[in-house]
Amino acid sequence: LRIAGRAGAEANTMQAITKRSPSIVPASANARPAVAVLRSPVALGAQFSVLKRASQPVLPLKDASADARHHVVVKAAAGDADAGKDLDPLESALAKVVGPKNAPTVVTLGYILLWYALNVGFNLLNKSIFKYFPFPWTVSTVHVVVGLAYCMVMYVIGFKDASFGRVISKKEFGTIAGPATMHALGHIAANLSFAAVAISLTHTVKTLEPAFNVVLSQLILGQSTPLPAVLSLIPIMVGVGLASAGELSFNWMGFSTAMLSNLTFGFRAVWSKMAMSKTLGSTALYAYTTLVSAIICTPLALLVEGGRLQAGADAAIAKVGAQQFWGDLFMVGLLYHLYNQFAFNTLQRVSPVSHGVCNVVKRIAIIGSSVGFFNQV
């Protein structure tokens, strides 16, 4: 009787499970009630365990590949988010098109291309001016004075990020004064060379600038240059020597001032790199460099060429006209400022030696354009 009672209880439990789980259907509608079946307690317990497991809902198999894809997507999204954390506004805008990882490279290449294009235009116009107004000290001063006027106008009308950015402290001004002085002296030296010899020779000599940057970067910044990069400068040095020896317009004034420009611009690149900070960007740094350069260049130009400046200007106006004379001086000053601004923007993003290498590539474009424009003059 006890066995039959247990069997009846098991049957009742099975019926209750069947009601909760419709998927469990008796094998036959004519099956006999469990109470009439006399089985051992062990057999009944095993039957109940099977029914209990069958009553649990069946879950779908988990797609491992879907989990892997989800993990990859999440990881990629996190990587893109990390790459976009340190982007500046221009890079952030370009990141929507080229992606956050490629945006910094695209911006750097854009700065380099603008630097090259403006520099080519500047050199051609600058040499044209020297043909009818051979006053390199005065022209050098005009370059930085026009640039200073540009910065002041941009600051007043509200485009502070395109000029001085903010007011600097005395300590910051002292940091800027060194590279700004080198910039002014190097600029005068370069224009003295441009006025004395052909553009092609000046820029051929100035391809030695990376060699100066290598030495100064090691001495001042403590940055060593890889040996292959140093060895690659040897053919440049040999080429400069051969080109200078065979140049018809060669003279020691043009050669020595070009070399002096290499030295001073090497100091400018290294010291400017040290002066750049997160709160004072490359554009603002060059704006203050222009201010200091104007303060240095103006008295020097008046001292060296002031006595004959009026006669030289009158002769130039008589030759090309007042409109072209003043228009050329304004335009060459604007081109000078803008190409140097983009050069500083590039310097902020690369090392001084890399910046010097970019200068070498730029000079190839300048030499080629000047040979065609001036008919190898």
C-alpha contacts under 8 A as a table, 3 or more apart, distances in Angstrom:
res1	aa1	res2	aa2	distance
1	L	4	A	5.04
1	L	5	G	6.10
2	R	5	G	5.07
2	R	6	R	6.29
3	I	6	R	5.19
3	I	7	A	6.27
3	I	38	L	7.30
3	I	39	R	7.77
3	I	40	S	7.53
3	I	41	P	7.23
4	A	7	A	5.04
4	A	8	G	6.27
4	A	35	V	6.30
4	A	36	A	7.68
4	A	37	V	7.98
4	A	38	L	6.48
5	G	8	G	5.12
5	G	9	A	6.36
5	G	35	V	7.61
6	R	9	A	5.09
6	R	10	E	6.23
7	A	10	E	5.07
7	A	11	A	6.24
7	A	34	A	6.34
7	A	35	V	5.33
7	A	37	V	7.49
7	A	38	L	7.28
7	A	39	R	7.71
7	A	44	L	7.20
8	G	11	A	5.07
8	G	12	N	6.32
8	G	34	A	6.42
8	G	35	V	4.51
9	A	12	N	5.15
9	A	13	T	6.31
10	E	13	T	5.14
10	E	14	M	6.24
10	E	34	A	7.78
10	E	44	L	7.52
10	E	48	F	7.09
11	A	14	M	5.06
11	A	15	Q	6.27
11	A	33	P	7.49
11	A	34	A	5.42
11	A	35	V	6.72
12	N	15	Q	5.15
12	N	16	A	6.35
13	T	16	A	5.13
13	T	17	I	6.30
14	M	17	I	5.13
14	M	18	T	6.14
14	M	48	F	7.52
14	M	51	L	7.19
15	Q	18	T	5.04
15	Q	19	K	6.32
16	A	19	K	5.24
16	A	20	R	6.54
17	I	20	R	5.19
17	I	21	S	6.05
17	I	52	K	7.71
17	I	55	S	6.59
18	T	21	S	5.02
18	T	22	P	5.85
18	T	23	S	7.65
18	T	24	I	5.55
18	T	25	V	6.96
18	T	55	S	7.53
19	K	22	P	6.00
21	S	24	I	5.95
21	S	55	S	5.90
22	P	25	V	6.81
23	S	55	S	7.88
24	I	54	A	7.30
24	I	55	S	6.83
26	P	29	A	6.73
26	P	31	A	7.68
27	A	31	A	7.48
28	S	31	A	5.25
32	R	36	A	6.99
32	R	37	V	7.77
33	P	36	A	5.73
33	P	37	V	7.20
34	A	37	V	5.20
35	V	38	L	7.39
39	R	43	A	6.35
39	R	44	L	6.50
40	S	43	A	5.34
40	S	44	L	6.33
41	P	44	L	5.07
41	P	45	G	6.09
42	V	45	G	5.16
42	V	46	A	6.31
43	A	46	A	5.20
43	A	47	Q	6.24
44	L	47	Q	5.09
44	L	48	F	6.21
45	G	48	F	5.13
45	G	49	S	6.30
46	A	49	S	5.17
46	A	50	V	6.40
47	Q	50	V	5.26
47	Q	51	L	6.32
48	F	51	L	5.11
48	F	52	K	6.08
49	S	52	K	5.07
49	S	53	R	6.31
50	V	53	R	5.29
50	V	54	A	6.18
51	L	54	A	5.01
51	L	55	S	6.15
52	K	55	S	5.20
52	K	56	Q	6.98
53	R	56	Q	5.61
54	A	57	P	7.89
63	D	66	A	5.32
63	D	67	D	6.61
64	A	67	D	5.14
64	A	68	A	6.28
65	S	68	A	4.93
65	S	69	R	6.11
66	A	69	R	5.05
66	A	70	H	6.08
67	D	70	H	5.04
67	D	71	H	6.11
68	A	71	H	5.04
68	A	72	V	6.20
69	R	72	V	5.11
69	R	73	V	6.16
70	H	73	V	5.16
70	H	74	V	6.11
71	H	74	V	5.18
71	H	75	K	6.03
72	V	75	K	5.04
72	V	76	A	6.01
73	V	76	A	5.11
73	V	77	A	6.07
74	V	77	A	5.10
74	V	78	A	6.13
75	K	78	A	5.04
75	K	79	G	6.14
76	A	79	G	4.95
76	A	80	D	6.18
77	A	80	D	5.11
77	A	81	A	6.14
78	A	81	A	4.98
78	A	82	D	6.18
79	G	82	D	5.08
79	G	83	A	6.14
80	D	83	A	4.99
80	D	84	G	6.16
80	D	100	P	6.38
80	D	101	K	7.38
81	A	84	G	5.17
81	A	85	K	6.43
82	D	85	K	5.39
83	A	86	D	7.03
83	A	87	L	7.79
83	A	100	P	5.77
83	A	101	K	5.95
84	G	87	L	5.49
84	G	92	S	7.21
84	G	95	A	7.97
84	G	100	P	5.32
84	G	101	K	7.57
87	L	90	L	7.85
87	L	91	E	5.46
87	L	92	S	5.65
87	L	100	P	7.79
87	L	104	P	7.54
88	D	91	E	5.25
88	D	92	S	6.04
89	P	92	S	5.03
89	P	93	A	6.27
90	L	93	A	5.22
90	L	94	L	6.40
90	L	107	V	7.62
91	E	94	L	5.09
91	E	95	A	5.91
91	E	100	P	7.60
91	E	103	A	5.22
91	E	104	P	5.95
91	E	107	V	6.61
92	S	95	A	4.98
92	S	96	K	7.01
92	S	100	P	7.17
92	S	103	A	7.38
93	A	96	K	5.91
93	A	97	V	7.76
94	L	97	V	5.38
94	L	98	V	6.14
94	L	99	G	7.29
94	L	100	P	7.85
94	L	103	A	5.70
95	A	98	V	5.19
95	A	99	G	4.22
95	A	100	P	4.49
95	A	101	K	7.65
95	A	102	N	7.25
95	A	103	A	5.18
96	K	99	G	5.78
96	K	100	P	7.47
98	V	101	K	7.99
98	V	102	N	5.93
98	V	103	A	6.12
99	G	102	N	5.61
99	G	103	A	6.13
100	P	103	A	5.28
100	P	104	P	7.70
101	K	104	P	7.05
102	N	105	T	5.50
102	N	106	V	6.28
103	A	106	V	5.16
103	A	107	V	6.20
104	P	107	V	5.19
104	P	108	T	6.21
105	T	108	T	5.14
105	T	109	L	6.21
106	V	109	L	5.18
106	V	110	G	6.11
107	V	110	G	5.01
107	V	111	Y	6.25
108	T	111	Y	5.15
108	T	112	I	6.31
108	T	346	T	6.23
108	T	349	R	7.01
109	L	112	I	5.04
109	L	113	L	6.20
110	G	113	L	5.20
110	G	114	L	6.25
111	Y	114	L	5.26
111	Y	115	W	6.02
111	Y	342	F	5.59
111	Y	343	A	7.37
111	Y	345	N	6.84
111	Y	346	T	6.06
112	I	115	W	4.97
112	I	116	Y	6.16
112	I	342	F	7.13
112	I	343	A	7.14
112	I	346	T	6.51
112	I	358	C	7.86
113	L	116	Y	5.12
113	L	117	A	6.17
114	L	117	A	5.18
114	L	118	L	6.05
114	L	339	Y	7.15
114	L	342	F	6.83
115	W	118	L	5.49
115	W	119	N	6.00
115	W	338	L	7.82
115	W	339	Y	4.79
115	W	340	N	7.13
115	W	342	F	5.26
115	W	343	A	5.76
116	Y	119	N	5.11
116	Y	120	V	6.19
116	Y	339	Y	7.42
116	Y	362	K	5.81
116	Y	365	A	7.84
117	A	120	V	5.34
117	A	121	G	6.48
118	L	121	G	5.18
118	L	122	F	6.11
118	L	335	L	5.97
118	L	336	Y	7.67
118	L	338	L	7.11
118	L	339	Y	5.16
119	N	122	F	4.96
119	N	123	N	6.15
119	N	335	L	7.22
119	N	336	Y	7.18
119	N	339	Y	5.57
119	N	366	I	7.72
120	V	123	N	5.32
120	V	124	L	6.37
120	V	365	A	7.29
120	V	366	I	5.36
120	V	369	S	7.35
121	G	124	L	5.44
121	G	125	L	6.26
121	G	335	L	7.22
122	F	125	L	5.33
122	F	126	N	5.80
122	F	332	V	5.78
122	F	335	L	5.48
122	F	336	Y	6.06
123	N	126	N	5.04
123	N	127	K	6.09
123	N	199	I	7.77
123	N	366	I	7.39
123	N	370	S	7.95
124	L	127	K	5.46
124	L	128	S	6.29
124	L	370	S	6.42
124	L	373	F	7.57
125	L	128	S	5.01
125	L	129	I	6.29
125	L	328	D	7.39
125	L	332	V	6.38
126	N	129	I	5.19
126	N	130	F	6.52
126	N	332	V	6.29
127	K	130	F	5.12
127	K	131	K	6.63
127	K	194	F	6.83
127	K	195	A	7.23
127	K	199	I	7.40
128	S	131	K	5.34
128	S	132	Y	7.36
129	I	132	Y	5.70
129	I	133	F	5.65
129	I	134	P	7.42
129	I	328	D	7.28
129	I	329	L	7.86
130	F	133	F	4.83
130	F	134	P	4.47
130	F	135	F	6.98
130	F	136	P	7.47
130	F	195	A	6.08
131	K	134	P	6.32
132	Y	316	A	5.57
132	Y	319	K	7.30
132	Y	320	V	7.92
133	F	312	G	6.57
133	F	313	A	7.08
133	F	316	A	5.72
134	P	195	A	6.66
135	F	138	T	5.50
135	F	139	V	6.12
135	F	305	E	7.20
135	F	309	L	7.90
135	F	312	G	7.95
136	P	139	V	5.01
136	P	140	S	5.89
136	P	188	I	7.19
136	P	191	N	5.51
136	P	192	L	5.61
136	P	195	A	6.53
137	W	140	S	5.20
137	W	141	T	6.38
137	W	188	I	6.28
137	W	191	N	7.54
137	W	192	L	7.48
137	W	297	C	7.59
137	W	300	L	7.37
137	W	301	A	4.91
137	W	304	V	7.40
137	W	305	E	7.01
138	T	141	T	5.07
138	T	142	V	6.23
138	T	298	T	7.80
138	T	301	A	5.18
138	T	302	L	7.64
138	T	305	E	7.06
139	V	142	V	4.94
139	V	143	H	6.32
139	V	329	L	7.61
140	S	143	H	5.23
140	S	144	V	6.84
140	S	187	H	6.78
140	S	188	I	5.81
140	S	191	N	6.68
140	S	297	C	7.25
141	T	144	V	5.47
141	T	145	V	6.05
141	T	294	A	6.42
141	T	297	C	5.29
141	T	298	T	5.69
141	T	301	A	6.84
142	V	145	V	5.07
142	V	146	V	5.95
142	V	329	L	6.94
142	V	330	F	7.80
142	V	333	G	6.18
143	H	146	V	5.54
143	H	147	G	6.31
143	H	329	L	7.81
143	H	330	F	8.00
143	H	332	V	6.75
143	H	333	G	3.88
143	H	334	L	7.19
143	H	336	Y	6.21
143	H	337	H	7.12
144	V	147	G	4.87
144	V	148	L	6.01
144	V	290	T	5.73
144	V	291	L	7.64
144	V	293	S	6.54
144	V	294	A	5.46
144	V	333	G	6.68
144	V	336	Y	7.93
144	V	337	H	7.07
145	V	148	L	4.99
145	V	149	A	6.22
145	V	290	T	7.81
145	V	294	A	5.73
145	V	333	G	7.60
146	V	149	A	5.07
146	V	150	Y	6.21
146	V	330	F	6.55
146	V	333	G	5.22
146	V	334	L	6.25
146	V	337	H	7.83
147	G	150	Y	5.01
147	G	151	C	6.31
147	G	290	T	6.69
147	G	333	G	6.22
147	G	334	L	6.00
147	G	336	Y	7.58
147	G	337	H	5.07
148	L	151	C	5.11
148	L	152	M	6.24
148	L	287	A	7.12
148	L	290	T	5.95
148	L	291	L	5.96
148	L	294	A	7.47
149	A	152	M	5.15
149	A	153	V	6.19
150	Y	153	V	5.27
150	Y	154	M	6.21
150	Y	334	L	7.65
151	C	154	M	5.20
151	C	155	Y	6.12
151	C	162	A	7.39
151	C	163	S	4.75
151	C	164	F	6.84
151	C	287	A	6.39
152	M	155	Y	5.09
152	M	156	V	6.15
152	M	163	S	7.19
153	V	156	V	5.19
153	V	157	I	6.24
154	M	157	I	5.45
154	M	158	G	6.40
154	M	159	F	5.08
154	M	160	K	6.44
154	M	162	A	6.61
154	M	163	S	6.12
155	Y	158	G	5.37
155	Y	159	F	5.30
155	Y	160	K	4.60
155	Y	161	D	7.97
155	Y	162	A	7.48
155	Y	163	S	5.85
155	Y	164	F	6.81
155	Y	165	G	7.72
156	V	159	F	7.41
156	V	160	K	7.74
159	F	162	A	5.53
159	F	163	S	6.98
160	K	163	S	5.24
160	K	164	F	6.03
160	K	165	G	4.67
160	K	166	R	7.26
161	D	164	F	6.78
161	D	165	G	4.73
161	D	283	T	7.33
161	D	284	A	7.12
162	A	165	G	7.02
162	A	283	T	6.38
162	A	284	A	7.27
163	S	283	T	6.35
163	S	284	A	5.52
163	S	287	A	5.63
164	F	167	V	7.36
164	F	283	T	7.35
164	F	284	A	4.40
164	F	285	L	7.36
164	F	287	A	5.43
164	F	288	Y	6.52
165	G	280	L	7.52
165	G	283	T	7.96
165	G	284	A	5.37
166	R	284	A	7.82
168	I	172	E	5.99
168	I	173	F	6.53
169	S	172	E	5.17
169	S	173	F	6.18
170	K	173	F	4.98
170	K	174	G	6.14
171	K	174	G	5.09
171	K	175	T	6.36
172	E	175	T	4.99
172	E	176	I	6.24
172	E	275	A	7.86
173	F	176	I	5.04
173	F	177	A	6.01
174	G	177	A	5.15
174	G	178	G	7.28
175	T	178	G	6.36
175	T	179	P	7.93
175	T	275	A	6.09
176	I	179	P	5.85
176	I	180	A	6.02
176	I	272	S	7.27
176	I	275	A	6.29
176	I	285	L	7.42
176	I	288	Y	7.47
176	I	289	T	6.86
177	A	180	A	5.08
177	A	181	T	5.99
177	A	289	T	7.44
177	A	292	V	6.85
178	G	181	T	5.31
178	G	182	M	6.48
178	G	268	R	7.72
178	G	271	W	7.15
179	P	182	M	5.02
179	P	183	H	6.07
179	P	267	F	6.65
179	P	268	R	4.38
179	P	269	A	7.44
179	P	271	W	5.40
179	P	272	S	5.66
179	P	289	T	7.50
180	A	183	H	4.92
180	A	184	A	6.27
180	A	268	R	7.00
180	A	288	Y	7.84
180	A	289	T	4.57
180	A	290	T	7.28
180	A	292	V	5.97
180	A	293	S	6.09
181	T	184	A	5.15
181	T	185	L	6.25
181	T	289	T	7.94
181	T	292	V	6.98
181	T	293	S	6.38
181	T	296	I	7.41
182	M	185	L	5.23
182	M	186	G	5.83
182	M	264	T	5.03
182	M	265	F	6.39
182	M	267	F	6.55
182	M	268	R	5.44
183	H	186	G	5.15
183	H	187	H	5.91
183	H	264	T	6.78
183	H	265	F	6.17
183	H	268	R	5.86
183	H	289	T	7.53
183	H	293	S	6.99
184	A	187	H	5.14
184	A	188	I	6.33
184	A	292	V	7.95
184	A	293	S	4.80
184	A	294	A	7.83
184	A	296	I	6.85
184	A	297	C	6.60
185	L	188	I	5.22
185	L	189	A	6.18
185	L	261	S	7.52
185	L	264	T	6.87
186	G	189	A	5.02
186	G	190	A	6.08
186	G	260	L	6.84
186	G	261	S	4.30
186	G	262	N	7.34
186	G	263	L	7.77
186	G	264	T	5.10
186	G	265	F	5.79
187	H	190	A	5.16
187	H	191	N	6.32
187	H	261	S	6.90
188	I	191	N	5.21
188	I	192	L	6.19
188	I	297	C	7.90
189	A	192	L	5.10
189	A	193	S	6.35
189	A	257	T	4.96
189	A	258	A	6.43
189	A	260	L	6.46
189	A	261	S	5.37
190	A	193	S	5.10
190	A	194	F	6.20
190	A	202	T	7.74
190	A	257	T	6.32
190	A	258	A	5.56
190	A	261	S	5.56
191	N	194	F	4.81
191	N	195	A	6.08
192	L	195	A	5.25
192	L	196	A	6.24
192	L	253	M	7.99
192	L	254	G	6.83
192	L	257	T	6.54
193	S	196	A	5.06
193	S	197	V	6.07
193	S	202	T	6.22
193	S	253	M	6.89
193	S	254	G	4.09
193	S	255	F	6.81
193	S	256	S	7.95
193	S	257	T	5.51
193	S	258	A	5.66
194	F	197	V	5.71
194	F	198	A	6.48
194	F	199	I	5.79
194	F	202	T	6.36
194	F	254	G	7.14
195	A	198	A	7.79
195	A	254	G	7.83
196	A	251	N	7.60
196	A	253	M	6.84
196	A	254	G	5.18
197	V	201	L	6.69
197	V	202	T	6.88
197	V	249	S	5.53
197	V	250	F	6.31
197	V	251	N	7.12
197	V	254	G	5.58
198	A	201	L	5.48
198	A	202	T	6.59
198	A	249	S	6.38
198	A	377	V	6.11
199	I	202	T	5.21
199	I	203	H	6.19
199	I	367	I	6.93
199	I	370	S	6.77
200	S	203	H	5.38
200	S	204	T	5.98
200	S	366	I	7.67
200	S	367	I	4.87
200	S	370	S	6.90
200	S	371	V	7.16
201	L	204	T	4.93
201	L	205	V	6.23
201	L	243	A	7.52
201	L	244	S	6.75
201	L	247	E	7.16
201	L	250	F	7.52
202	T	205	V	5.32
202	T	206	K	6.18
202	T	254	G	7.03
202	T	255	F	7.01
202	T	258	A	5.93
203	H	206	K	4.76
203	H	207	T	6.26
203	H	363	R	5.84
203	H	366	I	7.72
203	H	367	I	6.89
204	T	207	T	5.41
204	T	208	L	7.93
204	T	240	V	5.99
204	T	243	A	7.43
204	T	244	S	7.95
204	T	363	R	7.38
204	T	367	I	7.83
205	V	208	L	6.06
205	V	240	V	5.81
205	V	244	S	7.63
205	V	255	F	7.09
205	V	258	A	6.34
205	V	259	M	6.81
206	K	209	E	5.59
206	K	258	A	6.19
206	K	259	M	6.80
206	K	261	S	7.64
206	K	262	N	5.98
206	K	360	V	7.84
207	T	210	P	7.10
207	T	236	I	7.19
207	T	240	V	7.72
207	T	359	N	7.26
207	T	360	V	5.05
207	T	363	R	7.10
208	L	211	A	5.51
208	L	212	F	6.99
208	L	233	L	7.95
208	L	236	I	7.01
208	L	237	M	6.58
208	L	240	V	7.80
208	L	262	N	7.00
208	L	360	V	7.99
209	E	212	F	5.24
209	E	213	N	6.31
209	E	262	N	4.99
209	E	263	L	7.33
209	E	265	F	7.70
209	E	266	G	6.60
209	E	356	G	6.04
209	E	359	N	7.91
209	E	360	V	7.84
210	P	213	N	4.81
210	P	214	V	6.10
210	P	233	L	7.74
210	P	266	G	7.86
210	P	353	V	5.79
210	P	355	H	7.98
210	P	356	G	4.52
210	P	357	V	5.99
210	P	360	V	7.78
211	A	214	V	5.19
211	A	215	V	6.59
211	A	230	V	7.80
211	A	233	L	6.75
212	F	215	V	5.35
212	F	216	L	6.12
212	F	262	N	6.91
212	F	263	L	6.27
212	F	266	G	5.73
213	N	216	L	5.12
213	N	217	S	5.69
213	N	266	G	5.13
213	N	267	F	7.69
213	N	269	A	7.64
213	N	270	V	7.35
213	N	352	P	6.35
213	N	353	V	5.55
213	N	356	G	6.81
214	V	217	S	5.31
214	V	218	Q	6.34
214	V	224	S	7.57
214	V	225	T	6.47
214	V	230	V	7.73
214	V	353	V	6.00
215	V	218	Q	5.32
215	V	219	L	6.25
216	L	219	L	4.99
216	L	220	I	5.72
216	L	221	L	7.53
216	L	266	G	6.94
216	L	267	F	6.95
216	L	270	V	7.01
217	S	220	I	5.44
217	S	221	L	5.01
217	S	222	G	6.14
217	S	223	Q	5.48
217	S	224	S	7.15
217	S	270	V	6.27
217	S	352	P	7.16
217	S	353	V	7.61
218	Q	221	L	5.77
218	Q	222	G	4.42
218	Q	223	Q	4.86
218	Q	224	S	5.38
218	Q	225	T	7.75
219	L	222	G	5.77
219	L	223	Q	7.99
220	I	270	V	7.46
221	L	270	V	7.33
225	T	229	A	6.71
225	T	230	V	6.73
225	T	353	V	7.82
226	P	229	A	5.47
226	P	230	V	6.52
227	L	230	V	5.01
227	L	231	L	6.12
228	P	231	L	5.08
228	P	232	S	6.15
229	A	232	S	5.12
229	A	233	L	6.90
230	V	233	L	5.50
230	V	234	I	7.50
231	L	234	I	5.59
232	S	235	P	6.41
232	S	236	I	7.47
233	L	236	I	5.15
233	L	237	M	6.39
234	I	237	M	5.16
234	I	238	V	6.31
235	P	238	V	5.06
235	P	239	G	5.98
236	I	239	G	5.03
236	I	240	V	6.14
237	M	240	V	5.15
237	M	241	G	6.37
238	V	241	G	5.19
238	V	242	L	6.33
239	G	242	L	5.13
239	G	243	A	6.00
240	V	243	A	5.16
240	V	244	S	5.96
241	G	244	S	5.26
241	G	245	A	6.16
242	L	245	A	5.24
242	L	246	G	6.36
243	A	246	G	5.34
243	A	247	E	6.04
244	S	247	E	5.23
244	S	250	F	6.59
245	A	250	F	7.63
247	E	250	F	5.35
250	F	254	G	7.10
250	F	255	F	7.25
251	N	254	G	5.62
251	N	255	F	6.35
252	W	255	F	4.98
252	W	256	S	5.74
253	M	256	S	5.43
253	M	257	T	6.12
254	G	257	T	5.47
254	G	258	A	6.18
255	F	258	A	5.22
255	F	259	M	6.34
256	S	259	M	5.07
256	S	260	L	6.15
257	T	260	L	4.87
257	T	261	S	6.10
258	A	261	S	5.00
258	A	262	N	6.40
259	M	262	N	5.00
259	M	263	L	6.49
260	L	263	L	5.16
260	L	264	T	6.26
261	S	264	T	5.24
261	S	265	F	5.86
262	N	265	F	5.29
262	N	266	G	5.98
263	L	266	G	5.09
263	L	267	F	6.51
264	T	267	F	5.17
264	T	268	R	6.17
265	F	268	R	4.70
265	F	269	A	6.08
266	G	269	A	5.26
266	G	270	V	6.41
267	F	270	V	5.31
267	F	271	W	5.93
268	R	271	W	5.34
268	R	272	S	5.68
269	A	272	S	5.23
269	A	273	K	6.17
269	A	347	L	7.57
269	A	352	P	5.86
270	V	273	K	5.24
270	V	274	M	6.57
270	V	352	P	6.09
271	W	274	M	5.04
271	W	275	A	6.26
272	S	275	A	4.92
272	S	276	M	6.27
272	S	285	L	7.92
273	K	276	M	5.45
273	K	347	L	7.18
273	K	348	Q	6.73
273	K	352	P	7.36
274	M	277	S	7.94
275	A	285	L	7.87
276	M	280	L	6.04
276	M	281	G	6.02
276	M	282	S	6.47
276	M	285	L	7.07
276	M	348	Q	7.18
277	S	280	L	5.12
277	S	281	G	6.24
278	K	281	G	6.41
280	L	284	A	6.21
280	L	285	L	6.55
281	G	284	A	5.54
281	G	285	L	6.13
281	G	348	Q	7.82
282	S	285	L	4.95
282	S	286	Y	6.17
282	S	341	Q	7.63
282	S	344	F	5.48
282	S	345	N	5.23
282	S	347	L	7.82
282	S	348	Q	6.08
283	T	286	Y	5.31
283	T	287	A	6.28
283	T	341	Q	6.00
283	T	342	F	7.97
283	T	344	F	6.87
283	T	345	N	6.47
284	A	287	A	4.97
284	A	288	Y	6.37
285	L	288	Y	5.35
285	L	289	T	6.10
286	Y	289	T	4.67
286	Y	290	T	6.03
286	Y	340	N	7.72
286	Y	341	Q	6.19
286	Y	344	F	6.73
287	A	290	T	5.11
287	A	291	L	6.45
288	Y	291	L	4.92
288	Y	292	V	6.34
289	T	292	V	5.25
289	T	293	S	6.03
290	T	293	S	4.94
290	T	294	A	6.09
291	L	294	A	5.28
291	L	295	I	6.47
292	V	295	I	5.11
292	V	296	I	6.35
293	S	296	I	5.08
293	S	297	C	5.87
294	A	297	C	5.19
294	A	298	T	5.85
295	I	298	T	5.93
295	I	299	P	7.39
296	I	299	P	6.45
296	I	300	L	6.80
297	C	300	L	5.24
297	C	301	A	6.06
298	T	301	A	5.30
298	T	302	L	6.36
299	P	302	L	5.12
299	P	303	L	6.00
300	L	303	L	5.02
300	L	304	V	6.11
301	A	304	V	5.30
301	A	305	E	5.61
301	A	306	G	6.50
302	L	305	E	5.51
302	L	306	G	4.08
302	L	307	G	7.60
303	L	306	G	5.77
303	L	307	G	7.94
304	V	307	G	7.75
305	E	308	R	5.84
305	E	309	L	5.83
306	G	309	L	5.09
306	G	310	Q	7.80
307	G	310	Q	7.57
308	R	311	A	5.54
308	R	312	G	6.26
309	L	312	G	5.08
309	L	313	A	6.14
310	Q	313	A	5.19
310	Q	314	D	6.22
311	A	314	D	5.16
311	A	315	A	6.21
312	G	315	A	5.19
312	G	316	A	6.22
313	A	316	A	5.09
313	A	317	I	6.16
314	D	317	I	5.18
314	D	318	A	6.15
315	A	318	A	5.09
315	A	319	K	6.26
316	A	319	K	5.07
316	A	320	V	6.19
316	A	321	G	7.37
316	A	325	F	6.95
317	I	320	V	5.41
317	I	321	G	4.46
317	I	322	A	4.85
317	I	325	F	6.06
318	A	321	G	5.68
318	A	322	A	7.65
320	V	324	Q	6.27
320	V	325	F	6.52
321	G	324	Q	5.67
321	G	325	F	6.14
322	A	325	F	5.03
322	A	326	W	6.09
323	Q	326	W	5.58
323	Q	327	G	5.78
324	Q	327	G	4.93
324	Q	328	D	5.70
325	F	328	D	5.37
325	F	329	L	6.40
326	W	329	L	5.16
326	W	330	F	6.22
327	G	330	F	5.22
327	G	331	M	6.07
328	D	331	M	5.14
328	D	332	V	5.91
329	L	332	V	5.31
329	L	333	G	6.17
330	F	333	G	5.24
330	F	334	L	6.30
331	M	334	L	5.08
331	M	335	L	6.12
332	V	335	L	5.11
332	V	336	Y	6.02
333	G	336	Y	5.05
333	G	337	H	6.27
334	L	337	H	5.23
334	L	338	L	6.20
335	L	338	L	5.27
335	L	339	Y	6.05
336	Y	339	Y	5.50
336	Y	340	N	6.22
337	H	340	N	5.32
337	H	341	Q	6.07
338	L	341	Q	4.96
338	L	342	F	6.37
339	Y	342	F	5.30
339	Y	343	A	6.14
340	N	343	A	4.74
340	N	344	F	6.13
341	Q	344	F	5.16
341	Q	345	N	6.24
342	F	345	N	4.78
342	F	346	T	6.14
343	A	346	T	5.08
343	A	347	L	6.21
344	F	347	L	4.85
344	F	348	Q	6.30
345	N	348	Q	5.37
345	N	349	R	6.92
346	T	349	R	5.30
346	T	350	V	6.42
346	T	355	H	7.30
347	L	350	V	5.26
347	L	351	S	6.63
347	L	352	P	6.66
347	L	355	H	5.91
348	Q	351	S	7.77
350	V	354	S	6.11
350	V	355	H	6.37
351	S	354	S	5.19
351	S	355	H	6.13
352	P	355	H	4.93
352	P	356	G	6.20
353	V	356	G	4.98
353	V	357	V	6.32
354	S	357	V	5.00
354	S	358	C	6.26
355	H	358	C	5.05
355	H	359	N	6.31
356	G	359	N	4.89
356	G	360	V	6.45
357	V	360	V	5.03
357	V	361	V	6.51
358	C	361	V	5.20
358	C	362	K	6.14
359	N	362	K	4.96
359	N	363	R	6.24
360	V	363	R	5.20
360	V	364	I	6.74
361	V	364	I	5.36
361	V	365	A	7.03
362	K	365	A	5.37
362	K	366	I	6.43
363	R	366	I	4.80
363	R	367	I	5.91
364	I	367	I	5.22
364	I	368	G	6.17
365	A	368	G	5.24
365	A	369	S	6.11
366	I	369	S	5.21
366	I	370	S	5.96
367	I	370	S	5.22
367	I	371	V	6.12
368	G	371	V	5.34
368	G	372	G	6.47
369	S	372	G	5.27
369	S	373	F	5.93
370	S	373	F	4.96
370	S	374	F	5.75
370	S	375	N	7.74
370	S	376	Q	7.21
370	S	377	V	7.98
371	V	374	F	5.59
371	V	375	N	5.45
371	V	376	Q	4.23
371	V	377	V	6.65
372	G	375	N	5.14
372	G	376	Q	6.45
373	F	376	Q	7.73
374	F	377	V	5.20
